[in-house]
Amino acid sequence: MPPEFQLLLAKSVGMAIAIYATVWLAFFIPFRRITSPPRHTVHLFAVSFGIWAAAKIYFPGETWINHLGAVLIFTTALFLWVLLDCFICGAWLVRRQKIQIPTIIRQLGGMIVVLTVGSCILKWGYGLELTGLIATSGIAAVILGFAMQDLLSNMIAGFSIHVTSAYRVGDWLLLGDNGDRAEVTEINWRSTRLIDNDQVSVEIPNGEIIKNRIVNLNYPTTEHAFRLKFEFDYDVPPTLAKQAMLAATTNVQGILQSPPPVAFLNKYDSNSIAYELRVWTRQAKLYNTICTEIQTKLWYEMKRRNIQMPLSSTTMEIRKSNGSANSALAVTMQAENAVSIALDCLTPEETKGLVGTGKTILFGPGEAIVTCGESGSSMFVILDGEVEVIGKSSGTEELILATLGTGNCFGEMSLLTGEPRTATVRSKLDTLVIEIRKNDLSPLIDANLELATRLGDLIERRQRELTAAQDGSHTNKPASSNAPLRRSLAERILVFFGQSST
């Protein structure tokens, strides 16, 4: 290779690199703020332009430069189309006009540009008549048509999906016979891409989708219903089973209260009665969350209502009665200890009487034990677990007022005076409580009216301690008692329990 040629080649390579870098930087700086800049086509255009310009400068008159020019024309046309698509479809229509152009239409436009420019280059640049090529390659076209049968089928199916608007990007679909749910993320000329609730990407050819039933959960509106199936033993009354299912839908994120949930008795099986629970939602992506929350809450509802799940015909149930007795005794002792602390004005005999008639209840995480504003005539003592006392801030946001643990109690004023609940109490963990109702306390007050005074003293003392804690009072001076308040509380307690206050 002559030294002169080597020098020209080195200069041309350097010039090509310099032109490439200049062109790339010229487009890179304004494209930084664009969500999907045309990076690949910018590189192709910059490379082809740099090589063509360097060859034109250092190798003028060479015939092979025409081939570089053809490549430059092709890459320039492709780059201009991508640039137009990026600014018109991606920036202006989507951001300002809020119009979403289907991906398949944009890809089809790119294919038309590529075929048109390629045909023009072959005809006017190389003198090739495409009609002659097509006419003389009929056999090849037939073979190619058979080979591309599936591809063409998917393309036609893709057009059909867009024309009929069967589904769009962002819609949730039911897939297959098993009813898997997935969100449409892209519809291109060959396939539809979806992401399911496990964040797994699924790509299905368009031709396969249109052959099956399409269930779109977002059309005509996002509001739709789905059903959960449950089985209950024949010993469980249908009314009780339906009540438990409906109670499990309260305070579940994503469930609509209008239309309300509905429970159905579906059929009688050999070992159980089958039920269905229909709920409505506008958020298809929360399907798994809604199902698991309902089923979790139903377990606690069944536990509280003494409902057992049906056993299969091949299941043998063996239970140890001694363990159950020991467990019940431990819970009773725990309840007596907790109640004696919460209501320290009671005698040991009165405490045992309350625990004996009280009802132990298990609540799951996130369940509301009492709700602000509702009527009530009972109090709760926490035997195990933890709860949050929730109020309302100036807006609609929840405000956590306190966190209570084992041994704490709440609802005393509702038990003693029948006042509505002043706050919502919600369990944070699995929480076991004992509920002391008006009917449980009434025999004790009937037998000893002085108990109302002791309970009034207890409430007055706790209110005084709470006020001192909120005011930051830490003085050693003993707090003065409020005799009128004690008398007022005692009188209200007696009146509420049907006793004379005189």
Summary of the structure (lengths in Angstrom):
residues: 502
radius of gyration: 38.5
end to end distance: 125.0
largest distance: 126.7
contacts: 1400
relative contact order: 0.05
helix: 51%
strand: 18%
